[in-house]
């Protein structure tokens, strides 16, 4: 699995999606932004954890 994003970039993209009011559903992200999903799962235990980390930052 090739990861092209840093953990900070993952969190930043999640923050940007949330700020635009876009859905953060796992199914949608996996379909529309698979690179973000792959990178998030590389750095975090699961997608929900990545979302929580982006909020906590």
N, CA, C and O atoms as a GROMACS GRO file, in nm:
protein
  228
    1UNK      N    1   0.084  -0.119   0.000
    1UNK     CA    2   0.000   0.000   0.000
    1UNK      C    3   0.089   0.124   0.000
    1UNK      O    4   0.166   0.147   0.093
    2UNK      N    5   0.076   0.203  -0.105
    2UNK     CA    6   0.156   0.324  -0.118
    2UNK      C    7   0.086   0.442  -0.052
    2UNK      O    8  -0.032   0.469  -0.078
    3UNK      N    9   0.159   0.511   0.033
    3UNK     CA   10   0.103   0.626   0.104
    3UNK      C   11   0.176   0.750   0.057
    3UNK      O   12   0.298   0.761   0.070
    4UNK      N   13   0.102   0.845   0.002
    4UNK     CA   14   0.162   0.965  -0.053
    4UNK      C   15   0.140   1.089   0.033
    4UNK      O   16   0.191   1.196   0.002
    5UNK      N   17   0.063   1.074   0.139
    5UNK     CA   18   0.031   1.188   0.225
    5UNK      C   19   0.089   1.167   0.364
    5UNK      O   20   0.100   1.054   0.411
    6UNK      N   21   0.125   1.276   0.429
    6UNK     CA   22   0.168   1.268   0.568
    6UNK      C   23   0.045   1.265   0.657
    6UNK      O   24  -0.066   1.293   0.612
    7UNK      N   25   0.064   1.232   0.783
    7UNK     CA   26  -0.050   1.231   0.875
    7UNK      C   27  -0.110   1.372   0.889
    7UNK      O   28  -0.231   1.386   0.903
    8UNK      N   29  -0.025   1.475   0.886
    8UNK     CA   30  -0.074   1.612   0.894
    8UNK      C   31  -0.159   1.648   0.772
    8UNK      O   32  -0.260   1.716   0.784
    9UNK      N   33  -0.117   1.601   0.655
    9UNK     CA   34  -0.195   1.626   0.533
    9UNK      C   35  -0.330   1.557   0.540
    9UNK      O   36  -0.431   1.612   0.496
   10UNK      N   37  -0.332   1.436   0.594
   10UNK     CA   38  -0.458   1.363   0.610
   10UNK      C   39  -0.553   1.444   0.698
   10UNK      O   40  -0.668   1.466   0.662
   11UNK      N   41  -0.503   1.486   0.813
   11UNK     CA   42  -0.588   1.562   0.906
   11UNK      C   43  -0.634   1.693   0.844
   11UNK      O   44  -0.748   1.734   0.864
   12UNK      N   45  -0.546   1.758   0.768
   12UNK     CA   46  -0.583   1.884   0.703
   12UNK      C   47  -0.692   1.863   0.600
   12UNK      O   48  -0.786   1.943   0.592
   13UNK      N   49  -0.682   1.757   0.521
   13UNK     CA   50  -0.786   1.731   0.422
   13UNK      C   51  -0.921   1.701   0.488
   13UNK      O   52  -1.025   1.745   0.440
   14UNK      N   53  -0.917   1.626   0.597
   14UNK     CA   54  -1.042   1.596   0.668
   14UNK      C   55  -1.102   1.727   0.722
   14UNK      O   56  -1.222   1.748   0.712
   15UNK      N   57  -1.018   1.813   0.778
   15UNK     CA   58  -1.066   1.943   0.828
   15UNK      C   59  -1.130   2.025   0.717
   15UNK      O   60  -1.234   2.087   0.736
   16UNK      N   61  -1.067   2.025   0.600
   16UNK     CA   62  -1.118   2.103   0.487
   16UNK      C   63  -1.253   2.047   0.440
   16UNK      O   64  -1.345   2.124   0.411
   17UNK      N   65  -1.264   1.916   0.433
   17UNK     CA   66  -1.392   1.855   0.394
   17UNK      C   67  -1.501   1.892   0.493
   17UNK      O   68  -1.612   1.928   0.454
   18UNK      N   69  -1.468   1.883   0.622
   18UNK     CA   70  -1.564   1.915   0.727
   18UNK      C   71  -1.605   2.062   0.719
   18UNK      O   72  -1.723   2.096   0.735
   19UNK      N   73  -1.508   2.151   0.694
   19UNK     CA   74  -1.536   2.295   0.686
   19UNK      C   75  -1.628   2.328   0.569
   19UNK      O   76  -1.708   2.422   0.577
   20UNK      N   77  -1.619   2.250   0.462
   20UNK     CA   78  -1.706   2.272   0.346
   20UNK      C   79  -1.842   2.205   0.363
   20UNK      O   80  -1.930   2.216   0.277
   21UNK      N   81  -1.858   2.135   0.475
   21UNK     CA   82  -1.986   2.069   0.503
   21UNK      C   83  -2.006   1.940   0.425
   21UNK      O   84  -2.118   1.892   0.412
   22UNK      N   85  -1.897   1.883   0.372
   22UNK     CA   86  -1.908   1.760   0.296
   22UNK      C   87  -1.919   1.639   0.389
   22UNK      O   88  -1.871   1.641   0.502
   23UNK      N   89  -1.983   1.536   0.338
   23UNK     CA   90  -1.999   1.413   0.416
   23UNK      C   91  -1.863   1.348   0.439
   23UNK      O   92  -1.779   1.342   0.349
   24UNK      N   93  -1.843   1.300   0.559
   24UNK     CA   94  -1.720   1.228   0.593
   24UNK      C   95  -1.746   1.079   0.609
   24UNK      O   96  -1.672   1.009   0.677
   25UNK      N   97  -1.852   1.031   0.545
   25UNK     CA   98  -1.883   0.888   0.557
   25UNK      C   99  -1.772   0.806   0.494
   25UNK      O  100  -1.716   0.841   0.390
   26UNK      N  101  -1.741   0.697   0.559
   26UNK     CA  102  -1.633   0.610   0.513
   26UNK      C  103  -1.656   0.564   0.369
   26UNK      O  104  -1.564   0.561   0.288
   27UNK      N  105  -1.780   0.529   0.340
   27UNK     CA  106  -1.814   0.480   0.207
   27UNK      C  107  -1.789   0.587   0.100
   27UNK      O  108  -1.734   0.558  -0.006
   28UNK      N  109  -1.829   0.710   0.128
   28UNK     CA  110  -1.811   0.820   0.032
   28UNK      C  111  -1.664   0.851   0.010
   28UNK      O  112  -1.620   0.867  -0.104
   29UNK      N  113  -1.587   0.860   0.118
   29UNK     CA  114  -1.445   0.893   0.106
   29UNK      C  115  -1.371   0.782   0.032
   29UNK      O  116  -1.286   0.808  -0.052
   30UNK      N  117  -1.404   0.658   0.064
   30UNK     CA  118  -1.340   0.544  -0.001
   30UNK      C  119  -1.364   0.547  -0.152
   30UNK      O  120  -1.276   0.512  -0.231
   31UNK      N  121  -1.483   0.590  -0.192
   31UNK     CA  122  -1.518   0.595  -0.334
   31UNK      C  123  -1.460   0.719  -0.403
   31UNK      O  124  -1.404   0.709  -0.512
   32UNK      N  125  -1.473   0.836  -0.339
   32UNK     CA  126  -1.437   0.962  -0.403
   32UNK      C  127  -1.294   1.007  -0.377
   32UNK      O  128  -1.239   1.086  -0.455
   33UNK      N  129  -1.233   0.960  -0.271
   33UNK     CA  130  -1.096   1.000  -0.239
   33UNK      C  131  -1.020   0.882  -0.178
   33UNK      O  132  -0.983   0.885  -0.061
   34UNK      N  133  -0.998   0.777  -0.257
   34UNK     CA  134  -0.935   0.657  -0.202
   34UNK      C  135  -0.794   0.681  -0.146
   34UNK      O  136  -0.752   0.612  -0.052
   35UNK      N  137  -0.722   0.778  -0.201
   35UNK     CA  138  -0.588   0.808  -0.149
   35UNK      C  139  -0.597   0.861  -0.006
   35UNK      O  140  -0.515   0.825   0.078
   36UNK      N  141  -0.695   0.945   0.022
   36UNK     CA  142  -0.714   0.996   0.158
   36UNK      C  143  -0.747   0.881   0.252
   36UNK      O  144  -0.692   0.874   0.363
   37UNK      N  145  -0.834   0.792   0.210
   37UNK     CA  146  -0.871   0.679   0.295
   37UNK      C  147  -0.751   0.589   0.322
   37UNK      O  148  -0.726   0.552   0.437
   38UNK      N  149  -0.676   0.554   0.217
   38UNK     CA  150  -0.558   0.468   0.236
   38UNK      C  151  -0.458   0.533   0.332
   38UNK      O  152  -0.405   0.467   0.421
   39UNK      N  153  -0.434   0.661   0.312
   39UNK     CA  154  -0.338   0.731   0.398
   39UNK      C  155  -0.388   0.738   0.542
   39UNK      O  156  -0.311   0.716   0.635
   40UNK      N  157  -0.516   0.768   0.559
   40UNK     CA  158  -0.572   0.775   0.694
   40UNK      C  159  -0.558   0.641   0.766
   40UNK      O  160  -0.523   0.637   0.884
   41UNK      N  161  -0.586   0.532   0.695
   41UNK     CA  162  -0.578   0.400   0.758
   41UNK      C  163  -0.434   0.356   0.781
   41UNK      O  164  -0.408   0.265   0.860
   42UNK      N  165  -0.340   0.419   0.713
   42UNK     CA  166  -0.198   0.390   0.737
   42UNK      C  167  -0.154   0.451   0.871
   42UNK      O  168  -0.078   0.390   0.946
   43UNK      N  169  -0.203   0.572   0.899
   43UNK     CA  170  -0.160   0.644   1.019
   43UNK      C  171  -0.249   0.624   1.141
   43UNK      O  172  -0.202   0.639   1.254
   44UNK      N  173  -0.376   0.592   1.120
   44UNK     CA  174  -0.471   0.583   1.230
   44UNK      C  175  -0.536   0.444   1.232
   44UNK      O  176  -0.545   0.378   1.129
   45UNK      N  177  -0.583   0.400   1.349
   45UNK     CA  178  -0.642   0.265   1.360
   45UNK      C  179  -0.764   0.245   1.271
   45UNK      O  180  -0.788   0.135   1.222
   46UNK      N  181  -0.843   0.352   1.252
   46UNK     CA  182  -0.961   0.342   1.165
   46UNK      C  183  -1.002   0.483   1.122
   46UNK      O  184  -0.948   0.582   1.172
   47UNK      N  185  -1.097   0.490   1.030
   47UNK     CA  186  -1.140   0.618   0.975
   47UNK      C  187  -1.198   0.710   1.082
   47UNK      O  188  -1.170   0.830   1.083
   48UNK      N  189  -1.278   0.655   1.173
   48UNK     CA  190  -1.338   0.735   1.280
   48UNK      C  191  -1.231   0.799   1.368
   48UNK      O  192  -1.246   0.913   1.412
   49UNK      N  193  -1.125   0.726   1.394
   49UNK     CA  194  -1.014   0.779   1.475
   49UNK      C  195  -0.949   0.897   1.403
   49UNK      O  196  -0.914   0.997   1.466
   50UNK      N  197  -0.931   0.886   1.272
   50UNK     CA  198  -0.872   0.996   1.195
   50UNK      C  199  -0.960   1.120   1.204
   50UNK      O  200  -0.910   1.232   1.220
   51UNK      N  201  -1.091   1.102   1.194
   51UNK     CA  202  -1.184   1.215   1.205
   51UNK      C  203  -1.173   1.279   1.344
   51UNK      O  204  -1.165   1.401   1.356
   52UNK      N  205  -1.172   1.195   1.447
   52UNK     CA  206  -1.160   1.246   1.585
   52UNK      C  207  -1.030   1.324   1.604
   52UNK      O  208  -1.030   1.429   1.668
   53UNK      N  209  -0.920   1.274   1.549
   53UNK     CA  210  -0.793   1.342   1.560
   53UNK      C  211  -0.796   1.478   1.490
   53UNK      O  212  -0.738   1.574   1.538
   54UNK      N  213  -0.865   1.484   1.375
   54UNK     CA  214  -0.872   1.611   1.302
   54UNK      C  215  -0.951   1.716   1.381
   54UNK      O  216  -0.924   1.835   1.373
   55UNK      N  217  -1.049   1.670   1.458
   55UNK     CA  218  -1.129   1.760   1.540
   55UNK      C  219  -1.050   1.806   1.662
   55UNK      O  220  -1.059   1.922   1.702
   56UNK      N  221  -0.973   1.716   1.720
   56UNK     CA  222  -0.896   1.745   1.840
   56UNK      C  223  -0.780   1.840   1.816
   56UNK      O  224  -0.734   1.907   1.907
   57UNK      N  225  -0.732   1.844   1.693
   57UNK     CA  226  -0.615   1.925   1.660
   57UNK      C  227  -0.643   2.073   1.668
   57UNK      O  228  -0.554   2.154   1.644
   0.00000   0.00000   0.00000
